[in-house]
Amino acid sequence: MKIFWVLFRFLTMFLIFFSSIVQGFTGTYGINYGRIADNIPSPDQVVTLLRAAKIKNVRIYDADHSVLKAFSGTGLELVVGLPNGYVKDMSANADHAVSWVKENVQSFLPGTNIRGIAVGNEILGGGDTEMYAALLGAVKNIYNATQMLHLTDIQITTAHSQAVFANSYPPSSCIFKDNIVQYMKPLLEFFSQIGSPFCLNAYPFLAYMGDPENIDINYALFQSTQGIDDTKTDLHYDNMLDAQIDAAYAALEDAGFKKMEVIVTETGWASRGDDSEAAATVNNAMTYNYNLRKRLAKRKGTPLRPKMVVKAYIFAIFNEDLKPGPTSERNFGLFKPDGSIAYNIGFRGLKSSSADTLLLSLKDIRAQDWSRPHFLVSVISAVALLVFL
């Protein structure tokens, strides 16, 4: 009988611990929904597209109300973004942070399944150095606003580019840049306290484009290759994305945050580019995204962190024809503006789906079992069985 009560108390504590964890990601595969375009489908049509493609995790770069309304009742899990232009104001004024969270998050709950808030994007390492010091204050004020409003299951993050690293080859040598680390460490300390991951925008495409003579494109595309060996850790890498993730882990460990999880918040490959962007082809984009999807489906970690399952948001749903910069910036989409697939990596687009699939009713969608509470019910049931054994 004593053993039973010990086991019962253990399972009870497990339930309490599990229910307190804030998770912003279900499974391993997600996608970014960028909207700098004038020819893409409406948010309602995008919901239908994502449901047909069975993509559940979605990130947007703002908190557009038409998108939040369209996602209501769908079961899709959404991370909204606080745009960079708001960061300084949110850092300086806690009341403004509360107002922003009320207007753009709380007012859409619980219908819209908002799982996280991304505070800015690629601020550290970016061109506006005045924003570096403002980032932590904005993160804290947005987090405090969610706590004050009792939105305790909203995960707070910010995404970084590889510009925050001083070196990433070999992966074990990676550290944060000297001009970044003074801002990064306090941010990581706060994220460690609230259980948030390190969010990385990782692009083997960009790394390859920067040094095509010394990087095997097959290594960047998850194709058969000799790969690289990290002599310090005696680990072998057969693809660049794993190496980029482990470089982030190495930098985190060097900064004193060995246990922090890395989540890839952007990765992808352009299907078209300028004359100087020879690697931006449909075939390469298809190869990268198809192989990435297979790699994520294995639900495994990296050589350095084999138990930390890799999770990634793909960039992006659509090509964005109004984005500035080189041609490649406007050609990362997996789907065409009409909702058909840009190239075949196993997804079903609007054009290829049957009418029955496309016309999923709201009732059907809401009936789908995607929620975390069912896991808790299973554990509770196990406890109940023990009681009667």
DRENNU-256887 format. One record per atom (N, C-alpha, C): z, y, x. Coordinates in pm, whole numbers, plus 32768, in hexadecimal, padded with zeros to 4 digits. Atoms other than C-alpha are relative to their C-alpha. Example, Ala and Ser with C-alpha at 12.3 -4.5 7.8 and 13.67 -1.06 7.14 Angstrom:
BEGIN
80007F898059
830C7E3E84CE
80008078805A
7FFA7F897FAE
82CA7F968557
8049806D7FB3
END
This chain:
BEGIN
80007F878053
800080008000
8000807E8057
7FFC7F8D7FA6
804D80EA8120
7F76801D8039
80897FEF7FCA
7EF280AC81B1
7FA780437F99
80517FC2806A
7E5A81068062
801680967FF8
7FE47F70800B
7F0B82568053
7FCF804D807A
80377FBF7F89
7EA982A781B8
7F6980157FF0
80907FF78013
7D3E825A8165
7FDF80667F94
80177FA1806D
7D5683208021
800D808F8030
7FEC7F787FCD
7DDE845280D4
7F908027805F
80707FE47FA5
7CCE843581DD
7F8380297FB3
80787FE2804E
7BB9843180DA
800F80847FB5
7FE87F7F8043
7C5A85538020
7FE780738060
80147F977F9D
7C628622815D
7F6C800C8025
80907FFE7FE4
7AF985BE81A1
7FB580507F97
80417FB6806D
7A928643804D
80198095800C
7FDF7F727FF1
7B47878A8088
7FB0803D8072
804A7FCD7F8D
7AA587B181DE
7F6C800D7FE0
808F7FFC801D
794A875B8162
7FDD80727FA2
801E7F988063
795D8849803D
8008808C803B
7FF27F7D7FC2
79B68967812B
7F8E80228060
806D7FE87FA2
7885893E820A
7F8F80497FBA
806F7FB58039
77758A3D81C8
7F7F7FCF8041
807E80347FCD
7620899D81EE
7F8D80527FC6
80717FB2802E
74E58A6E81DD
7F7E7FB28001
807A804D7FEC
73F08950820C
80177F717FD0
7FFA808A802E
73B488058159
7F8B7FB3803C
806B804D7FC0
72F186F98212
7FDC803A8087
802C7FD17F7D
7221875A8341
7F89805F7FFC
807E7FB68007
70E9881082C3
800980757F9F
80067F8A8056
70C58970823B
7F8680538022
80767FAD7FE9
6FC48A85822D
802280937FEA
7FF17F6F800E
6FAE8C008250
7F9880357F9E
80567FC48067
6F1F8CC5812D
7FEF80948020
80227F767FDF
6E8B8DFF81C6
7F9E80387F9B
80527FC7806B
6DDF8EF280DD
7FBA8082802A
80497F887FD3
6D328FF881B5
7F6C7FE67FEB
808980248026
6BED8FBC80FB
7FE480367F74
80277FCF8084
6B2A90317FCC
7FAD7F9A7FB3
80568063803F
6A7F8EEB7F70
80457F7A7FE9
7FB9807F8010
6B918DE57F4C
802F7FEF7F70
7FD78019808A
6C098D407E0A
808180487FDC
7F847FC38032
6D1F8DCD7D31
80767FA68025
7F8A80537FE5
6E848D577D70
800B7F877FA5
7FFA8073805C
6E718C7A7C39
7FA17F92802D
806080637FCF
6D3B8BCF7CC3
80307FC18083
7FCB80347F82
6DE48BAA7E16
806A7F967FE5
7F9D80658026
6F038AF27D70
7FBB7F7E7FDB
804C80778026
6E098A017CD5
7FC67FBB807B
803980377F84
6D6289D57E28
80697FB78052
7F96803D7FB0
6EA8898E7EDC
80357F817FBE
7FD480788047
6F1288977DCF
7F9A7F908010
806880667FF0
6DC387E47DE7
80027FC7808D
7FFB802C7F75
6DE887D57F62
80867FC28024
7F7A80377FEC
6F5487657F3D
804780408078
7FB97FB37F99
6FD388758028
807280497FBC
7F8A7FCE8045
713588D47FCA
803E807C8040
7FBD7F937FB7
71B789C280D9
7F9E8071801C
805B7F8D7FF5
711D8B1E80D7
804B80798037
7FCA7F827FCB
715C8C5C819C
7FA180717FDB
804F7F878013
70E88DB78138
803C806D8058
7FD77F9A7F9F
71018EF28209
803D807B7FBE
7FBF7F94804A
71978FD080FC
80497FC07F8A
7FC080378078
72398FA67FA8
7FB280327F86
80577FD0806A
71138FF97EC8
80287FC27F7A
7FCB8030807F
71858FE07D60
7F9C7FAA7FB3
806280548045
703F8F4E7CDC
80037F728036
7FF580867FC3
70678E2D7DD1
80817FBD7FD2
7F8080398027
71D68DFB7D7E
7FFE7FD37F6E
800C8027808D
71878DF37C09
7FAA7F847FF0
805A80738009
70688CFE7C3A
80427F7F802E
7FBE80767FC9
71488C117D00
80767FD27FAA
7F8E80218053
72558C107BF2
7FE97F7D7FB5
8006807E804A
729A8AB77B62
7FA47F97803A
8062805E7FC8
71A88A077C4A
803D7F97805C
7FC5805B7FA0
7299895A7D38
7FD8801A808E
80287FDB7F79
71E789F27E62
8073804E8042
7F917FC27FB9
72E08A657F69
7FCC80728057
80397F877FCA
72AB8BC57FE4
805F80468061
7FBA7FA57FA5
73188C928110
7FBB80887FF3
80387F7A800E
72E58E0580CD
8017804D8082
7FF57FB37F86
72B98F0881DD
802A80907FE8
7FE47F707FFA
735890588220
7FA080398067
80647FCD7FA1
7231911282BE
803F80518071
7FCD7FB87F8B
725F91AC8416
802080927FE4
7FED7F73801F
724393078383
808580207FBD
7F7F7FEB8043
738D92D682CA
80777FE8805D
7F9280317FAC
745A925583EF
805F8070802B
7FA97F937FD3
74DC93A28475
805780347F8F
7FB37FCE8072
75469416831C
806C7F9E7FD8
7F9D80648026
75F492CD82CB
80717FF78066
7F9B80027F97
76A992DB8417
806180757FF4
7FB07F868005
7724943C83DE
804F80107F7E
7FC47FE78083
7785941F826F
801A7F7D7FB7
7FDC807E8041
783F92F381E3
7FE680047F6A
80197FF48090
781D9377807F
7F6D7FE77FE0
808E80198016
76A3937380A0
7FE07F6C800A
801380907FF4
76B6920A8110
802A7FB97F80
7FD2803B807D
777E91B17FDB
7F9B80197F90
80627FDE8068
768492667EFC
7F817FAD8011
807B804E7FE7
755E91B47FA3
80137F6F7FD5
7FE7808B8025
75FC905E7F75
800C7FF27F68
7FF580048092
765590AB7E0A
7F7680037FBF
80837FEA8040
74F591227DB6
7F9C7F93801F
806B805A7FD4
742990267E7B
80277F6D800B
7FD4808B7FF7
74FC8EEB7E81
80527FDB7F84
7FA58027806C
761B8EE17D88
7FBD80067F77
803B7FEF8085
754C8F5E7C63
7F9A7F937FDD
8062806A801A
745B8E377C88
80417F758001
7FB7807E8001
75658D297CA3
803A7FE77F74
802180797FB6
758E8C1A7C39
7F737FCC7FE8
808580318023
742F8BFC7BAA
7FA77FE88078
804D800F7F85
73848C3A7CF6
805C7FC8806C
7FAD80487FA0
74078B4F7E00
7FF68042808A
80007FB67F81
74448C4A7F19
80687FC0805B
7FA780497FA6
74D78B87803C
802A8051807A
7FDF7FB57F88
74D78C8E814C
7FC5808B8000
80347F7A7FE7
749D8DF281BE
7FE4800C8095
80257FE77F74
73E08E358300
800580968018
7FEC7F727FE3
74528F82838D
7FA180298071
80647FD87F9E
73229013843C
7FB47F898037
805280697FC3
721D8F5184FF
7FD5802C808B
80277FE87F74
71F08F458679
8028808C8030
7FD17F7C7FD7
72C2907C86B1
802280028095
7FDE80067F71
735C901B8800
7F857FD1804E
807A801D7FB5
724790198901
7F88804D7FCF
806D7FB18038
717190FB8826
7FF88089803E
801B7F7F7FC3
70F292558870
8063806E7FE0
7FA27F998029
71F8931F87B3
808B7FDE8034
7F8080257FC3
73219304889C
807880407FBB
7F927FC2804A
73F093EE87C1
80387FA37F94
7FD5805C8068
740092D686C3
80587F908037
7FB3806C7FC6
74A391E487B8
8093800B7FDA
7F727FEC801A
75FC9279878C
80207FFE7F6B
7FE97FFB8091
75D092988611
80007F767FC0
801480828040
7581912A85D4
80837FBE7FDA
7F828044801D
76E1909D85EC
804980437F8C
7FBE7FBA806E
776F91AB8508
7FBF7FE17F7A
80478021807C
766291648404
801F7F717FD4
7FDF808B8020
76A28FEE8418
808C7FF67FC5
7F7680068030
7818902083EC
800E803F7F76
7FF47FBE8081
77F2911282CB
7FBE7FB17F8F
804180548065
76FC90318212
80567F867FE3
7FA880758013
77E08F05824B
807C80287FAF
7F887FD38048
79148FC781D7
7FE1801F7F6E
80297FE4808A
7853903680A3
7FF77F7E7FAF
8009807F8049
780A8ECC8045
808B7FC77FE5
7F7880328015
79788E728072
8048804F7F94
7FC17FAC8063
79EE8F997FA4
7FCE7FE07F73
803C80208081
78FF8F337E8E
800D7F6C7FDE
7FE580908015
79718DC77EAA
7F807FAC8005
807B804E7FEA
78198D4F7F18
80127FB18081
7FD680427F85
78B28C618010
7FA27F938030
805E80687FD5
778E8B6C801D
7F7C803B8031
80767FBE7FC9
76968C6980AA
800D80058098
7FFD80017F6D
76478C32821B
7FC0807F8038
80317F857FC2
76188D6982F2
7FCA7FE0808B
8040801B7F80
75278D588419
7FAC8076802C
806B7FA77FD2
742F8E1C84EA
7FAA7FB0805F
805C80507FAF
72FB8D94859A
7FDB80498080
80227FCA7F7C
72A38DC58709
7F7A7FC88031
807780307FBA
715D8DB087C7
802A7FCF808A
7FE1802F7F7A
71478D1A8920
800D80738063
7FEE7F8A7FAA
71538E7D89A9
809280158027
7F727FF17FDC
72CF8E5889B4
80237FAF807D
7FE380597F8F
72B58D568ACD
7FC780368083
802E7FD77F7C
72998DA08C40
7FA07F9B803A
8055806B7FCB
71F78C528C8B
80117F877FA6
7FF580758056
71A68B1D8BC3
7FC07F84803D
803B80747FBE
71098A348CC2
803F7FEB8089
7FEE806D8062
718D89398D02
806B80257F9A
7FA37FD9806C
725D893A8BC3
808E8018802E
7F747FF47FD6
73AA890D8C78
801E8081804A
7FEB7F847FB5
73768A528D39
800A807A7FA7
80087F8E805C
73678B2B8C01
808580487FF0
7F8E7FA9801A
745A8C4E8BE3
7FCF807A7FB3
80247F848044
74638D8E8B1A
7FEA806F8067
801D7F907FA6
73D48EC78BBC
807C80588012
7F8E7FAA7FE0
74CB8FB28C61
801180717F9B
7FF77F8F805D
747590CE8B74
80177FD47F6F
7FEC80368086
74A08FE78A47
808B7FC47FEF
7F878051800B
75D88F1F8A95
807880517FCF
7F8E7FAF802D
76C990438A58
800180117F69
80087FF98092
764D905188EF
80027F757FC2
800B80878035
760E8EDE88C4
80887FBA7FF7
7F8080497FFF
77688E5C8923
805B80247F8B
7FAC7FE18076
782D8F20881B
7FC37FCD7F7E
804480338077
77278EBC8719
80177F6A7FF3
7FEA80918002
77458D4D8779
80917FDE7FE1
7F728016801C
78BF8D668770
801A800A7F6A
7FED7FF18091
78B18DE3860A
7FBE7F8D7FB5
8043806F8042
77B28CDC85A4
804D7F7D8012
7FAE80777FE8
788F8BD38641
80767FFC7FA0
7F8D7FF78059
79B28C4B856D
7FDB7FDE7F6F
80268015808D
78EE8C3E8425
7FA57F867FEE
804D807C800A
782B8B008475
7F6A80107FF2
80907FEA8009
76CE8B95848E
7FB77FC8807B
804C80357F8F
75BC8AFF856A
7FBC806F804F
80567FA87FB2
74EA8BA0867A
7F727FEB7FCE
8086800A803B
73978BEA85DD
7F97802E8065
80647FE97F98
72698BD786C3
7F737FFC7FC6
80908001801E
70FF8C38868A
7FB87FCA807A
803680487F8C
704F8B40876F
7F6C7FE07FEA
80918010800D
6ED68B4287A4
7FC37FC5807F
804E80387F92
6E388A4B8897
7F75803F800B
80827FBB7FFF
6CF48AFB8833
8003807A805B
7FF67F867FAF
6D688C4088D0
801A7FDF8092
7FE480277F76
6DF18B938A04
7F827FCD8044
807D80327FC6
6CAB8ADD8A3B
7F9D80718019
805D7F907FF2
6BDE8C188A03
802580588077
7FD47FAD7F90
6CB08CC78B09
7FE77FC38088
801480427F7F
6C6D8BC48C17
7FAC7F817FEF
80528077801E
6B4B8ADC8BB8
7FD97FAF807B
802780497F88
6AFD8A808D20
806C7FA08030
7F9280527FCF
6C5489EA8D5F
80457FAE7F95
7FC4804C806D
6CAC895D8C09
7F957FA67FC2
805A80608040
6C0588248B81
800580187F69
80037FE4808F
6B9588738A20
80307F887FAF
7FCF80768047
6BE2870D89BB
809880007FF6
7F6F7FF37FFE
6D4C874F8A19
802E80617F93
7FE07F9E8068
6D4D887B892E
7FE37FCB7F74
802E80318082
6CA587B78815
803E7F7B7FD6
7FC28081801C
6D8886838815
7FA07F8A8017
805F806A7FE1
6C6685B6889F
80307FB08079
7FDE80547F8E
6C7584A289A2
7FEF804E8082
80017FB07F86
6CCB853F8AF1
806B7FCC8060
7F9A80277FA0
6D92850B8C2E
808480487FE7
7F897FB4801D
6E8786118BB7
803D803D807E
7FBA7FC67F8D
6F8A86AB8C9E
80877FBA8012
7F7B80347FE1
70C986378D47
805A8073802A
7F9C7F9E7FD8
71FE870E8D62
805C7FBA8065
7FB780487F97
729586A48EAD
809680187FFB
7F707FE38008
73E4874B8E6A
80467FA37F9E
7FC480548067
742786828D2E
7FC97F728000
804580827FFB
7341855C8D82
7FCA7FD97F76
803980188085
72A585818C2A
7F6980148003
80927FF78009
713685528BD2
7FD9803F7F7B
80337FBE8079
7077862A8AD9
7F6D7FDF7FEE
808C8020801D
6F3885B58A33
7FBE80667FA5
803C7F93804D
6F0486F18966
804A8083801C
7FC97F7F7FDB
6F4088638997
806A80327F9E
7F9E7FCD805F
6FFE88AA8856
808C7FCA801F
7F7E80377FDA
711787BE88B8
80388048807A
7FD47FBA7F87
712388688A0B
8030808D7FE0
7FD77F798026
713689C0896A
80877FFF7FB8
7F7F800B8047
725389518887
80707FE38063
7F9980217F9E
731188B789A8
801B80728061
7FE97F887FAF
72DF89F48A73
8064805B7FB9
7FA07FB0804D
73968AAA895B
808B7FC28006
7F7E80437FF5
74AA89A58963
803F80198089
7FCD7FE87F79
74C989D68ADB
8037808E800C
7FD17F757FFD
74E78B508AB2
808280107FB2
7F857FFB804F
75ED8B2189A3
80757FC3804D
7F95803F7FB2
76B38A368A80
802C805A8073
7FE07FA57F93
76A08B2B8BA2
805580757FCE
7FB57F8F803A
77278C3A8ABA
80867FD57FC6
7F8080328032
78478B5A8A4C
7FFD7FCD7F71
800C802C808C
77C18ADA88FE
7FB47F7C7FF9
804380827FF3
776789718949
7FED7FBA7F7A
8005804B807D
77A988F487E8
7FAA80427F94
804D7FBA8067
76D289F2872E
7F787FBD7FEA
807F803E8023
75A689628676
7F8E8064800E
807A7FAF7FFC
744589E586B1
7FA67FD57F8D
806280198069
735D8A028586
7F838053801E
807E7FBA7FE8
71EE8A5D85B1
7FD880477F7F
801D7FB38079
71AD8B7584B9
7F6E80297FF5
80917FED8005
70408BA58514
7FC07FA8806B
805980407F9F
6F3D8AC985BA
7F7C7FE47FB9
80838016803C
6DCB8A988582
7F9280108067
80747FF47FA7
6C6D8AAA8613
7F9180467FB4
806B7FB48041
6B598BA285C4
7F7F7FAF7FF9
807E804A8013
6A138B16853B
7F8580548025
806F7FA77FDB
693F8C4085A7
803880718055
7FD07F957FAA
69568D4986B2
7F8F8052803A
80647FB07FBA
68A68E4B8786
7FBC7FAC806C
804680487F96
67B88DE8889D
80607FD78070
7F9F801F7F96
68E18DEF898B
80687F997FD4
7FA180608036
699F8CFA88AC
7FB97F7C7FE1
80558077800F
68D18BC288E6
80497F8A7FC1
7FB480718036
69E98AD58880
8018800B7F6A
7FEA7FEC8090
69F88B678722
7F897FC97FB3
806C80438049
69198A6D8671
803B7FB17F8C
7FD380508072
692C89AE852B
802F7F77802F
7FDB80857FD1
6936886485E5
808A80008045
7F7E7FF97FBC
6A5B88CF86C2
8072801C7F9E
7F9A7FE28064
6B198963859B
80217F847FAE
7FEB807A804D
6AE7882484D5
804D7F998052
7FBD80617FA9
6B52874D85FD
809280218011
7F757FD77FEA
6C8C88178642
80547FEB7F82
7FAF80058079
6D02882E84DB
800C7F737FC8
7FF7808B802C
6CB086C48488
80667FB48056
7FA480457FA6
6D67864385BB
808F80347FF4
7F7B7FC88016
6E8987328580
80407FC47F84
7FCC803A807C
6EAF86AF8420
802F7F708018
7FD880897FDE
6EB9854B84A5
80807FFF8053
7F8B7FFB7FA9
6FB585AB85AE
807F80207FB1
7F8D7FDB8051
709E865084B1
80297F907FA1
7FE3806E805D
7082852683C6
80527F928043
7FB180667FB8
7122844C84D3
8095801F7FFD
7F747FD6800B
7266851184A4
804F7FDD807E
7FBC801A7F82
72C384FA8610
80188083804B
7FE17F8B7FB1
734F85EA870F
7FA3800F8076
804C7FE67F86
72D28663885E
803B7FAE8073
7FC680497F8F
730285C289B4
808C802E8027
7F7D7FCC7FD8
742B86A789FF
80677FF17F91
7FA5800B8073
74C3869688A1
7FC97F987F9F
803E80698052
745485458813
803E7FF07F76
7FBE800F8082
7550855386F5
7FEE807B7FA6
80177F878050
74EA86B08680
7F717FFB7FCB
80848012803B
73C8866D8595
7FB480857FFD
80527F867FFC
72AD876985C4
7FD780287F73
80297FC78081
726E88498497
7FA78078801D
805D7F947FE4
714E893E8483
7FBE80367F82
80517FBD8065
70AA8A3C83A0
7F77801D803D
80877FEB7FCE
6F318A4483CB
7FD1808D7FDD
803E7F7E801C
6E7A8B8D83E6
7F697FE87FF4
7FC57FCC807B
6DE78BBB82EA
7FB37FC17F8C
804B80358072
6D718B708188
7F6F802E8004
80867FC68009
6C468C5B8191
7FD9804F807C
80317F987FA6
6B6D8D20827F
802380877FC2
7FDA7F7C8032
6BDB8E8B8262
7F9C80668035
80737FB27FD3
6AA78F66826E
802080928023
7FDD7F767FE2
6B6190B1828E
805C80108079
7FAA7FF77F8B
6C32905C83BF
7FB680428074
803F7FC17F8B
6BEC913284F2
7FFE7FA08077
800080507F87
6BA990AD864D
7F837FAC800F
807580547FE8
6AB88FA686D2
7FDE7FAA7F86
802F80508071
69EE8ECD85E4
805C7F8A7FE2
7FA880748014
6ADA8DA78618
807580207FA4
7F8E7FDA8053
6BF48E69856F
7FE37FF17F6B
80268006808D
6B338E598428
7FD17F757FD6
803B8084801C
6ADE8CE6843A
805D7F8B8021
7FA1806E7FED
6C158C0C843C
80147FAE7F81
7FE5803E8081
6BFE8B9B82D0
7FD57F6F7FF4
8024808B8020
6C028A31825C
7FA97FF87F83
804B7FFF807C
6B628A978113
7FA7807B7FF8
805D7F928016
6A3E8B7280AD
803280577F8C
7FD37FA8806C
6A678C9A7FC0
7FF17FC47F73
8010803C8084
69E88BC57E9D
805E7F8A7FE9
7F9F806C800F
6AFC8AC77EDB
7FD27F7A8034
8030807D7FC6
6A2089BA7F74
80317FF58090
7FD080137F78
6A81892480C3
7F9D803C8064
80567FC87F97
69FD89D681FA
7FC67F918055
802B80797FBA
69E8888582AA
80617F927FD8
7FB4806F8037
6A6D872D825B
806B7FCE805F
7F92803C7FB6
6BC586D782E2
80597FAE7FA0
7FBA8055805F
6C2B861081AE
803A80467F89
7FCE7FB78073
6C87872380BA
7F9A80017F8F
80577FF08075
6BFD874B7F5C
7FFE80947FDB
800D7F758028
6B7A88A47F0C
7FE9800C7F6B
80177FE9808E
6B4289407DB9
7F7D7FC47FD1
8084802E8027
69D488E07DB4
7FF87F687FF7
800B80927FFB
6A0D87727E05
80647FBA7FA6
7F9B803E8055
6B33873B7D1C
7FCA7FEB7F73
8029801A8089
6B0686A67BC2
803E80667FA3
7FCD7F9F8061
6B3D877A7A8F
808F7FDE7FD9
7F7780278025
6C7186B17A38
8064802A806A
7FA57FDA7F94
6D0986F47B8E
801580968002
7FF97F6F7FF7
6CB888657B84
8051803D7F8E
7FBE7FC78074
6D44889A7A2C
808D7FC87FEE
7F75802C8007
6EA488297A83
804F80627FA9
7FB17FA78055
6F8688AF7977
808280258046
7F807FD57FC9
70C0896D79C9
806B7F967FE8
7FA1806A801F
717F8856791F
7FF67F8F8065
8015806A7F9D
70E787547A0A
803980288086
7FD37FD27F7E
713588267B3A
809880018007
7F6F7FF67FFF
729C88667AD8
80437F777FFB
7FC88086800A
72CD86F47A93
80027FB78085
800780437F7F
7281869D7BFC
808680038045
7F7D800A7FBE
73AE86267CC4
7FF4802B8091
80077FCC7F77
73AD87077DF7
80868039802E
7F877FB37FE4
7513877F7DF2
80657FB48053
7F9980377FA9
762D87447EE6
80737FC17FB2
7F8D803A8045
773986FE7DDC
7FF57F6A7FE7
800D808F801B
76A785A37D9D
80337FAD8075
7FC680457F8E
770985417EFD
80987FF87FF1
7F6F7FFD8013
786D85AC7EB0
802A7F9E7F93
7FE2805E806B
786584E27D6E
80037F728036
800580867FC6
780483AF7E38
807E7FE1804E
7F8780167FB2
792983DC7F23
80797FF27FA6
7F918009805F
7A1984197E03
80017F787FBC
800A8084803F
799882DC7D60
80377F95805D
7FCE80607F9E
79E582207EA1
809980018002
7F6E7FF58004
7B4A82A47E98
80367FBD7F82
7FD3803D807D
7B69823C7D2D
7FFF7F698008
800880917FF0
7AF980DC7D83
80787FCC8052
7F8E80297FAD
7C0780CB7E90
80807FFE7FAE
7F867FF88050
7D0C81317D92
80147F807FAD
7FF58073805A
7CBA80087CB4
7FEF7F7A8046
800C807F7FB7
7C847F077DC8
80897FC18017
END
